[in-house]
Amino acid sequence: MRREFLMSLFLLSTATILTLFAGGCSAEGSRNTNVAASSVPANSQTAANTSGTSIAITPNSPADTVRAFYQKLREKKFREAIFLTNLRPAVEGLTDTELKEFQVDFEVIAKHIPAEVQINGEIISGNEATVTAKLPNEDLDQVETQQIQLRKENDVWVIVTVDAAAEARIKKEGKNYFYALRIETHEDEARTMLERISKAEIAHSIQNGGVFTDIPTLVGAGFLPDDIKTSESTGYNYTVNLAENKREYYATATPAEYGKSGRLSFIMIADGKSTPRITSKDAGGKPLKK
């Protein structure tokens, strides 16, 4: 869950991206990827030692910026980490108290950053650079080789985590960007989670004579993630309301904090015969009813 938001934040991901940090991770010295000569611009520099197994990281270089970013992220120095990216305008206006509101989201990403991140290569072409490193993928379940894009601004290398359109939005919205993104992401994921509940209920009914069940049972069976039981990381409260015969149900997703974690309330109705229907509306933070 939280993929779009997390990966857009760092994701980290999430993602992502898809997002902001879905493109990379970093660490001190490591293995060097083989870069075909034809793919390297004539005016570029490739950082690598003669052994071809690691790169030398020069202070204030693109690779050093990437290394510092993931180090600060892992150390939970989130403001300092974001200042190394083009997300900076989104946090410059946030107070320490406001920044803590995103602590849970940030920490989800931070705990997946390896203690030793392999930086494989660095290519510099004018004011643009690409650093290759082994990092968690957008699902945060495995490490894979990824590329991190950077650009030089006022003689400082900055990690490019979002495209031009998103960057324009960030500059316009400032600190409100993260708040709006979190709401949008939680709402998208609320719909996705209801779809997962539908699939979980189908799996359960097939194994149990056509009857549906509650969320704790679905979580216990491994059909749903454990974090659905609280709103701490999801931003939404989920419920499954069973009919007396347990052959029909409706599920709801309601913002835990209206206007902060989400605005739309969702409902999914299933009768065991037709495809479940999901609808949503702004109900002022109240759950929708069948």
Residue pairs with C-beta under 8 A, 6 or more apart in sequence:
1 189
1 193
1 225
1 227
1 233
1 234
2 13
2 14
2 105
2 108
2 185
2 186
2 189
2 233
2 234
3 11
3 13
3 14
3 15
3 16
3 18
3 19
3 138
3 139
3 185
3 189
4 14
4 15
4 16
4 17
4 18
4 19
4 181
4 184
4 185
4 188
4 189
5 14
5 105
5 181
5 182
5 185
5 186
6 12
6 13
6 14
6 15
6 16
6 19
6 105
6 108
6 109
7 13
7 14
7 15
7 16
7 17
7 18
7 19
7 20
7 21
7 22
7 138
8 14
8 15
8 16
8 17
8 18
8 19
8 20
8 162
8 181
8 185
9 19
9 20
9 21
9 87
9 102
9 105
9 106
9 109
9 178
9 181
10 20
10 21
10 73
10 81
10 106
10 109
10 110
10 161
11 17
11 19
11 20
11 21
11 22
11 109
11 138
12 19
12 20
12 21
12 22
12 108
12 109
12 140
13 19
13 21
13 22
13 109
13 136
13 138
13 139
13 140
14 21
14 22
14 109
14 138
14 139
14 140
15 21
15 22
15 138
16 22
16 138
17 23
17 138
18 138
19 138
19 161
19 162
20 85
20 87
20 161
20 162
21 109
21 161
22 137
22 138
22 146
23 146
23 147
23 148
23 149
23 161
24 66
24 131
24 133
24 135
24 146
24 147
24 148
24 159
25 66
25 70
25 113
25 114
25 117
25 133
25 134
25 135
25 136
25 143
25 146
25 148
26 63
26 66
26 67
26 69
26 70
26 71
26 117
26 119
26 131
26 133
26 135
26 148
27 67
27 70
27 71
27 114
27 116
27 117
27 118
27 119
27 133
28 57
28 67
28 116
28 117
28 119
29 54
29 55
29 56
29 57
29 119
30 54
30 55
30 116
30 117
30 118
30 119
30 120
30 133
30 134
31 53
31 54
31 118
31 120
32 48
32 49
32 52
32 53
32 54
32 55
32 120
32 121
33 120
33 121
33 132
33 145
34 52
35 46
35 121
35 123
40 46
40 123
41 123
41 125
43 125
43 126
44 123
44 124
44 125
45 122
45 123
45 124
46 121
46 122
46 123
47 55
47 56
47 57
47 58
47 61
47 63
47 121
47 122
48 54
48 55
48 56
48 121
49 55
49 56
55 63
55 119
55 120
55 121
55 122
57 63
57 64
57 67
57 119
57 122
58 64
60 156
60 157
61 122
61 124
61 157
62 122
62 124
62 129
62 130
62 131
62 150
62 157
63 119
63 122
63 131
64 157
65 84
65 150
65 157
65 158
65 159
66 119
66 131
66 133
66 148
66 150
66 159
67 117
67 119
68 84
69 81
69 84
69 85
69 159
70 81
70 113
70 117
70 135
72 78
72 80
72 81
72 84
73 81
73 106
73 109
73 110
73 113
74 110
74 113
74 115
76 106
76 107
76 110
78 91
78 99
78 102
78 103
78 106
78 110
79 91
79 94
79 99
82 88
82 90
82 91
83 91
84 158
84 159
85 158
85 159
85 160
85 161
86 151
86 158
86 159
86 160
86 161
86 162
86 167
86 170
87 161
87 162
87 170
88 158
89 170
89 171
89 174
89 177
90 170
90 173
90 174
90 175
90 177
90 178
91 99
91 175
91 178
92 174
92 175
93 174
93 175
94 175
94 178
98 175
101 260
102 178
102 182
104 232
104 233
105 182
105 233
108 140
108 233
109 140
112 136
112 140
113 136
114 134
114 136
114 143
117 133
117 134
117 135
118 133
118 134
119 131
119 132
119 133
120 132
120 133
120 134
120 145
121 131
121 132
122 129
122 130
122 131
122 132
123 129
123 130
123 131
127 151
127 152
128 149
128 150
128 151
128 152
129 149
129 150
129 151
129 152
129 157
130 147
130 148
130 149
130 150
131 147
131 148
131 150
132 145
132 146
132 147
132 148
133 145
133 146
133 148
134 143
134 144
134 145
134 146
135 143
135 144
135 146
136 142
136 143
137 143
137 144
137 146
148 159
149 159
149 160
150 157
150 158
150 159
150 160
151 157
151 158
151 160
152 158
162 170
169 177
170 177
173 180
179 260
182 235
182 260
182 261
183 259
183 260
183 261
183 262
183 263
186 234
186 235
186 236
186 255
186 261
186 262
187 262
187 263
187 264
187 280
189 234
189 236
190 234
190 235
190 236
190 253
190 262
190 264
190 266
191 253
191 266
191 278
191 280
193 228
193 234
193 236
193 238
193 253
194 238
194 251
194 253
194 266
194 268
194 276
194 278
195 268
195 278
196 224
197 215
197 218
197 224
197 238
197 240
197 251
197 268
198 251
198 268
198 270
198 276
199 223
200 218
200 221
200 223
200 224
201 212
201 213
201 218
201 240
201 249
201 270
203 221
203 223
204 211
204 212
204 213
204 217
204 218
204 221
204 223
205 211
205 212
205 272
210 247
210 272
211 245
211 246
211 247
212 240
212 242
212 246
212 247
212 248
212 249
212 270
212 272
213 240
213 242
213 246
214 240
214 242
215 224
215 228
215 229
215 238
215 239
215 240
216 229
218 224
218 240
219 225
219 226
219 228
219 229
227 233
227 234
228 234
228 238
231 237
231 256
231 261
234 256
235 255
235 256
235 257
235 261
235 262
236 253
236 254
236 255
236 256
236 261
236 262
237 253
237 254
237 255
237 256
237 287
238 251
238 252
238 253
239 251
239 252
239 254
239 287
240 249
240 250
240 251
241 249
241 250
241 251
241 252
241 290
242 248
242 249
243 249
247 271
247 272
248 270
248 271
248 272
249 270
250 267
250 268
250 269
250 270
250 290
251 267
251 268
251 270
252 265
252 266
252 267
252 268
252 287
252 288
253 265
253 266
253 267
254 265
254 266
254 285
254 286
254 287
254 288
255 261
255 262
255 263
255 264
255 265
255 285
256 262
257 285
258 284
258 285
259 285
263 282
263 285
264 280
264 281
264 282
265 280
265 281
265 282
265 283
265 285
265 286
265 287
265 288
266 278
266 279
266 280
266 288
267 278
267 279
267 280
267 287
267 288
267 289
267 290
268 276
268 277
268 278
269 276
269 277
269 290
270 276
279 288
280 288
281 288
